[in-house]
Amino acid sequence: MSLYKRILISVLSVFAALYGIVFYIQYSSVKNYLNEQQFNSVNNTVSSLSLVIPYQYEQNDNTGIEAAIFAAFDSGYYKEISFQLYKDDSFITRLASNDKSNVPSWFSQYVGFSPAHEKVVITSGWTQIGELVVTSNTNMAEEQLWQSTFDLSLWFFAGFLATALFINRMIEYILRPLGTLTRYAEQLGNNNFDASVSKTSVTELRTLNQAMQKMASKLKSEYERQQHVVESLRKQVQQDGVSGLGNRGHFTDHVSSYLSETKSCTGFLITCDSFEELYQHYGFEARDKVVKQVGCTLNALVDDTQLVALSRISAAEFTVCLPPMTVMEAEKFAKRVHLAVKQAFAPYTDLTDIKVYVGGAVTDTVASPTQLLSMVDNAMQAARGLAWGYSIHQDDHNAFSKSQWLNKIKYAIGQKNYQLRSIPTLSLTGKRKVHDEIFISICDEDKIYHAGEFVHIIEQHQLCAIFDRSVVEYITTTVTGNKNIAINLMANTFATSSFVDWFDIELQKNKDAFRHCTFEIPENAFIHFGQTVSEFVAILNKYRLFWGVDNFGRHYKSLNVVVQYKPHYVKLDYLYVSMLSRQQSCAELIEAIIKSAHNLDIDVYATRIENNVQKAKFIELGVDGYQGYITKSQSFVTE
């Protein structure tokens, strides 16, 4: 219960008690007065008749006695007046003819009066002449008490209501500075360290205000320091200091991560033999300047949405790894690279000959970064013997052409010919299962094709949104029960808003179908399709669905971007598994990235853990859970 409600209820309770006491005192006063009036009226009537009846008796005038009794009855408000004459045992009695009342029966039963009753023996001298009984009628007194109580209740209720409204406004005004501080604290809790708060005149709250602002400043400094640590470690571990591109380790880690999902890619090796001559004629500063220029040129030529790795792996060699493309597309790209890199040497006219060679390999069967480097190196050696300076080799062992793959994919989407398997993600807290991550395969003619074999075809033909929509529909209708499942979405699904619009409509129609679903958004999507991803995240948060980020840390520049969305968790990219086996600085980088997420209360899970050694290392670095073959995968039986 909020402090405002506690104070309001306490104050109103006190006022309600005071009003109740005053009401009871007023009510008791009215009741006692009316009750006393009854007894006084009965007593006065008895006294007056005690004087009249003996006189009439002495006159032997029974009619006079009766007339006196009737007159007394009519002049007051009585239920009964009776007189028994002893000499002949005759009775003179007058009863109220109408005993009905406008008072509610419950009021008469629980609150009403007891009638005033008095019985006396009338004497004349020493002779007892008869017995007089007078009983009051309580109807009038009850009606007066009821009306008084009703009016009093209305006035007290109106007074209490007015008091409650006044107190409500007063407490709101008094607690307004505290409410401002509460909202400021909520913003700090959401890691909005740049939030501001107005000053207050309340002494105690002014001290609290200053303390919170100091704390926010320190938290912001600590968070920024942590980001600088990540950036410096990244440069130390993964970046070439001259060109600004990745180093050989960067190439190895990123390509390994990419090849863990698919065996199809296109690689290029750019060799600049003229760097040595440039150094001899113009010195190392000119050489480093051209190296940096070549790095900028390659960055400009490569589409960030498609880039797997761009690195300088030796003094004169640069590598580029891209998703699969045709030989013709690879030749066009190699030609542009060759011309652009040669242009970087143009200002240095004393060079005898600018020697730049580009070798490319289009392959569907590469298994490792080392094998890819061997392929592109063979192509580059062939380029040395060509006048145009570039060569593309194709290593295509794929059983199907692109058109055949496209037909299989479209047929699987239309018929929903999918097979599902899952790998659980386990939390270190209580060793519980967080969810089962779903991996999709398509089926065709009793054969199963895993995602790595066809995802690049889906991306090339812009079918990501259609495919993910079909998969989500299939999973939500096929996987039943209370099993928590995680659904991976492709980055290019967010290239347009079609999937997001469809998803919003489906949730409006039947949000219960998604109550056990967790959605994982690739880190790439936050970099290239931020607007669409923001809309999707807003929908997930609106319906209180869990979501996380996949491939976290693959692009270092995205760390700050991703964490601002406050996902429930992030899954470290597979490249950190291979990095962990290298020098200690790699472990320090991973630990710094994990701390950056923890600073914002985001859980971090390691992925593709294959043995207990890897698991132990990641646990030591502070992950909240893990996923991989060590957790044992399983298949979903679907119809």
Secondary structure, 3 states (H helix, E strand, C coil): CCHHHHHHHHHHHHHHHHHHHHHHHHHHHHHHHHHHHHHHHHHHHHHHHHHHHHHHHHCCCHHHHHHHHHHHHHHCCEEEEEEEECCCCEEEEEECCCCCCCCCHHHHHHCCCCCCEEEEEEEECCEEEEEEEEEECCHHHHHHHHHHHHHHHHHHHHHHHHHHHHHHHHHHHHHHHHHHHHHHHHHHHCCCCCCCCCCCCCHHHHHHHHHHHHHHHHHHHHHHHHHHHHHHHHHHHHECCCCCCECHHHHHHHHHHHHCCCCCEEEEEEEECHHHHHHHHHCHHHHHHHHHHHHHHHHHHCCCCCCCEEEEEECCEEEEEECCCCHHHHHHHHHHHHHHHHHHCCCCCCCCCCCEEEEEEEECCCCCHHHHHHHHHHHHHHHHCCCCCEEEEEECCCCCCHHHHHHHHHHHHHHCCEEEEEEEEEECCCCCEEEEEEEEEEEECCEEEEHHHHHHHHHHCCCHHHHHHHHHHHHHHHCCCCCCEEEECCHHHHHCCHHHHHHHHHHHHCHHHHCCEEEEEEHHHHHHCHHHHHHHHHHHHHCCCEEEEEEECCCHHHHHHHHCCCCCEEEECCHHHHHCCCCHHHHHHHHHHHHHHHCCCCEEEECCCCCHHHHHHHHHHCCCEEECHHHCCEECCCC
